[in-house]
C-alpha cells in the first residue's frame, strides 16, 4: 500500500500499472512481495522472463561484464559481445543462405528499424499491418499498433500505413470451416491491391504470427503461406514481429519456425535478454545491408552488458532445453483449460502455440460478445490468492499465460488450480 501510494505521488499517470503486486525478490517462477508473500508468476514480466527470474548463468555473465566496462557505444568503440550475439542469432534464426543482425534496446526500436530497412531495400514507402496488432509505443510502432486506447491524443501518426483485418478464425469464421475462411481472407489480401494500397508502393507487410496484446491469436497456417506467396509475387518484404512470441515461448526460437514460413526480416526483444533491455532485427543479409550506414541504430545499440546477458540466456536455454519444456508446459495448460471449458460456457476458446496460451471469455457462446467483466474478476481473484495474471485482447477478455518456462510441475499445478477456482467462481456469478 505504501509503494502504491508513492506511485500516485510521483509517477506519471500514463505509466499503466495493471496489477497491485509488488516485488522484493524473485527466482524461477516465484515472486516474493514486499510483505514477504510468495506469488506464482503467470505473467513473466509480460513475456520477458522465459528463462526465469534470476537465471544464475545470466546473472554471473552480467556481473563479469560489469567488472570490465559498462558502455562505449558500438559505433565508437567496437566490442566483441555485440558481434558474438549477432553470430548466435544468425545461427538459431537463419534467414536464407546468409543472415545478418543488428541490435537495439527495445521491441519498439526493433520494429522501427525493421521498417526503415524494408523501405530502403525496396525504395517504397507503404506498410501494411493488421487489426489486433501490437508493435510498440514509439511513433511508427504506435501507428502500426491497432488498439486505439494506446493512442489517444498522440497523433498525427506516421503516413503510408494501411491496415487489414487479422485473420482471427475464432472470432470471424461464422459458419465457414478453416479452409474456406482462409480462402476468403487471402482473397481480401489480394483485393487490397485494388482498394487499399498500390502494391507497387508497398515496402512491407508486418505481422505477428501469434498476436500478443491482440489476444494470443495464431495466424492460420495456410494464410501465412499465402501471405508469403503474395509478398514474393509483388517484391514486398515480409516482417514478422516475434517480440513476445520469441525465445522458446512457442517451443521454438521464433514462432515462424513452427509454421515453416520464413520472413525476410524479423524482430525480437523481451525474453532475449532475461530482463535486460535488448532487442534485435534479424534478416536476409542482402536486405539488412540495404540500409545506408548510420541510418539504423543509436547510442545504446546493444549495450555490452545486455549483449552478454542475451548470449548467456541463449546458452542457458539450450542447456536446459527450454523449447522442449515450453511444449510440455503448453500441453498441460491447454489440456486443463479445455477440460474446464466443457463445464464453463463462458470460455469461448482456448488457443495458442507451445506455452503461449490464451483463454477467451465470451457471453452466450458468441465470439462477437466479449466478456471483459468476468475476465477482470478472474485476474483480481487470482491476485488475491497469490497468482499473477494478465489479460489481453481488444476488449481485455482474454487471459494470457506467460509463466516462466522454468516453472516447476508443482508450481504450475498450484497456479492452474488457483486459476481454475477463480474461473469457476467468477463465471458462477
N, C-alpha and C positions, 0 to 999 in steps of 0.2 A: 504493500500500500504506500509506503514511504517513497519507493522508487517511482511508482506510477504518478504520485503527486508531483514529484520533481520533474517528470517528463512534461506535465502540463505547464509548469512554470517556465521552462527554458527551451524545450524542443519545439520546432515549428509544427503547427497542426497538420501540415501537408504530409508529414512523415507518418504514414499509417502504422498503427500498432494493432495487429489482428488478433492477438492473444494476450491474456494477462499474465502468462507465465514469465518467470524470471530465471536467471541462471547465476550460480556461484561456481559451479564445477560441472564438468561433463566428460563422459567417457563411453565409448561404444555407442549404444542406443539409449543411454540413460543421462538425464539432466538432473542435477541437484539444484533446487532453487535456493534463494537467499534465506529461506526459513528452514533449510535442511531437508525438504521433502523430495523424495525421488519421483521423477516423472519419466514415463516411457515416451520416447520421441518418435512420432509418426509423421513429422513434418520435415525433419532433416535440414533445417535452415533453408527451407524452400528448395530442397533437392541438391544441397551443397555438400553434404557430408555422407556420401555413399560409402566411403571408407571408414566412417565412424567419427565420433568426437574423439580427438586425441589419438590418432594413429601413431604409435611410437616411432616407427622409422621415419615418418614425415617430420615429426617434431624434432627428432635428432638432426635431420638434414637441415632444417631451418636454423637450429642452434649453431651448427658447424659453419654455415654460410654467414650468419650474423657476426661471427667472430673474425671474418675475413674482410668483407666490405658490404655496405648496405645498398649503395647506388652509385652508378657512374653515368647512366643513360647509354643504351646500346649504340645509339647514333654517334656518340662522342668517344667512349672508351669501350671497346668490344669485350664481351666476356663469354666464356665457354658454356656456362649453364644455359644460355639462350639457344645456342647452336645445338647443344645436346638435346634439349627438349624438342626442338623442331625436327631433329632426326628421329626421335622416338614417335612423334606424332605422325610423321610420314610412314613409319613402319606399321603402326597399328591402324592407321586411317588412310590407306593408299587410294589415291585418286588417279587411276590410269597408270601409264607406264612410268611417269615421273611426277612426284608430288613435292610441293613446297608449302611452307607455312610462314605466318607472321604472328607476333604476339602483341596483345594489348592487355587492358586491365579488367574489362567488364564485358558481359554478353552484349550489351547495347553498343559498345565500341566495336565489337567484332562485327555486328550487323552493319553498322555504319561503314566500316572499311570494306566489307564484302560487297556492298552496293557500289562503292567507289571503284573497286577493282572490276566489277562486272561492266560498269559504264565505260571505263577506259578500254577494256578488252573488246567491247562491241562497237564503241563510238555511238551508242544510242542512249537516250535519256530515261525512257519509261520503265517503271517497275510494276509488276503485277503481284498482288498479295491476296489474302483471304479473310473472310469474316471469322471471328473467333480467335484470330491470331494475336499473339503477344510477342513483340520483338524488342521491347525496352522502352525507356522514357526519355532518351535524347531526341533531338528534333526529327531526324529521319526515322529512327526506330519508333518514336511515338506516332508518327504519321502512318507507319506500317501496322502498328498495333490497332486492333479493332475496337476494343471496349471504350465507349465514349466517356465513361466516368473517370478514366485515367487522363482525359484530355480537356476537361472543362477549362475554358478561358485561356488555353495555351496556344491558340493559333495566331497568325496563319501558319498552316502546315506546309511541308515540302511539296512542291509541284510534281506533276508527272507520276503520280502514284494512283493505281487503279486496283479495284477490289472485286473478287468473285466470291460467291458463297462457298464455304468449305464443304466438301462432300461428306457431311455428317449423316451417315446412314441411319443411325438410330432415330434421330430427330425428324428427318425429312423423307424417309423412304415410302411412307404411306403403305400402299398395298403391293408395291414393287419388290421383287427379290433383288439380291445384291447385284447380279449381273445387269439387270435392266436399269437399276438405279445408277450404276457406274456408266453404263452406256449413255444415259441421259445427261449425266454430269460432264462427261467428256464432250458430248455434243455442245453443251453450254460453253465449255472451254474453247472449242473451235469457233463457235459463233461470236465469242468475244473479240475475235479478229475483225469482225464486221460491225459490231455495235458497241464496243467498249474502248479498244485501243488498237492502233495500227501496229501489227507485228513487226513491220519494218522499223518502227521506233522503239521496240521493246527490248531493253537490255537484259532483263532477268525476271524470272518468277521465283519468289521466295515462299517457302512452305515449311511448316513444322510437320514432319512425318507423323508424329503424335503430338497433338496440341497440349500445351501445359496449362496456362491460365484459362484457356478456352474450354477446358473441361475434360482433358485426357481423352481426346477424340483421335483414334488412329485413322489415318487415311486408308481407304481400301487399296489392296494390292494392285488391282488392275487399273485403278485410277492413277496411281503413282507411275506405273509402267506407261500409261497413255500420256501422262504429263511429260515424262522423259522423251517420248517419241515426238510430241508437239514441239518441245524445245529444240530437239535435233533438227526437225523439219525446217524451222524458221531461224536457226542460228541464235537461239536465246540461251543465256546462262541459267542453269537450274541451281538455285541456292537452297540448301537445307539447313534450317536452324535447329541445332541439336543441343542448345544451351542447357535445357532441363532434362532432355532425354539421353544425353551422352554419358560416357564413362560408367558403363556397366548397369545403368538403371534398367535398361530393357533386355539385359542378358547379352548385350553386345557393346563394343566400344562406342558405336553410334547406331541409332535405330534404322538408318538406311541399310546397314548390313543385314538386318533382319529381313528387309524387303528384297535385297539383292538388286537394288536400283541405285546406281552411282550418281551423286551430284557432281557438278562442275566445281562448286565451291561449298564449303560447309563451315558452320560456326560452332564454337564450344566455349564453355566457361563453367560456372558453378562447381561441380564435384571434381573438376580437373585439378584444382589446387587444394582440395580438402579444407576450404575456408579462406585461403589467401586469395586476394583479388588478382586473378589471371584469366585470360581468355585467348582464344586462338581463331584465326581464319586459316583454313586448310583448303588446298585446291590443286587442280592440274597445273603443272609447272608453267606451261606456256600462258595460261590465263593469269596466274599470280604475277608473272613477270611483265604483264601488260601495264601494270601501274607504274607511272613515272616515279623516278627517285624523289623521295621526300613527300610524295602525295599521300602516303599512308603511314600511320604510326603516331608517335607523340613522345612526351618526356618519359612517361612510365610504360614503355612498350615492352613489357616483360621484365619486371623487377628481378634482379638476381635471386633474391630470397624466394620470390614466388616461383621462379623457374625451378629451383632445386626442390621446392615443395611439390610441384607438379610432377617432376621426374620421379621423386620418391613415391608419390601417390600411384603413378603408373606401375612402378616396380612392385609396390605392395599389393596392388590389385591383381597383378599377375601371380604373385607368390601365393596368395590365398584363394586364387581362382574365383574372383568376385563375380564374374559373369555367370558362372555356374550357380553360385549362391543366389543371384538375382532370380534366375529361373525357378529355383526351388521355392524361394520366398513368395514369388508371384503366384505359383501354383497353389500354395497353401492359402493365400489371401483370397484368390479368385474362387477356389472351391468352397471356402467357408461363407463368403458373401453370396455366392449363387445358391447355396443351400438355404441361407436366411431369406433370400429373395422369394423363395417358394411360399413362405409364410408371411411375407411382408409386401403387400401390393404397392406400397409407396415407393419401393425400389423399382425403378423402371429399367435400369440397365447396370450391368457390371461388366467392365471392359478394360482393355489395356494390353500392353506388351511387357513380358518379363515382370519386374516388380514395380512397374508404373501403372497402378491400378486405380480406376475411378469408379465411384458408385453414384449413380444419378438418381435423384428423388423427384417424382412427378405426382400429380394428382390424377385420380381416376384412370391410372394406367396409360395416360395420354402423354406422349413425348413432347407435345407442344404446351403442356400445362406444368411448368416447372414448380417444384415445391421448395421454395427458398426457406420458408419458416421452419420446417422440420429439420432441414439441414443445419440451420443456425442453432437450433436447440440441441442437436446432437453434438456439435462442436463445443458448445458451452458445457453440456453434461459431461463430456469426456474430460474437459479441462478440470472440472470439479473433482473428478475421480482419478486424476493422475495420468491422463493420456493427452498428449499434444496433437491436435488435428488441424488441418486446413481445409477450407472449401475452395472451389474453383468454378469456372463457367460464367457465362454472361449473366446468369441470374443467381449465381452463388448457390446453386442447387446440386453441386457435385462434390462429394467428399473425395479427396485425393490422398493416397497413401504413399508417402515418400520416406519411409523409415530408413535409417542407415542399414546398409546391406550386411553389416557385421552383427546385426541383432541376433541374440541367441534364440533358440527354439522356445525356451521358457518365456522370455520377454515378449516374443511375437505372440505366443498363445495368450499371455495375460493381456496384452494390448488389444488383441482381437476380441477377447471376452468382454472387456470394458466397452469396446465399440459396439458389439452385438447387443449388449444390455441397453446401451443408450439409444440405439436404433429402435429397439422394441418399446422402450419407454416413450420415446418421442412420437412414434407412429401410432401408439395406442391412444395418445391424446387426441 
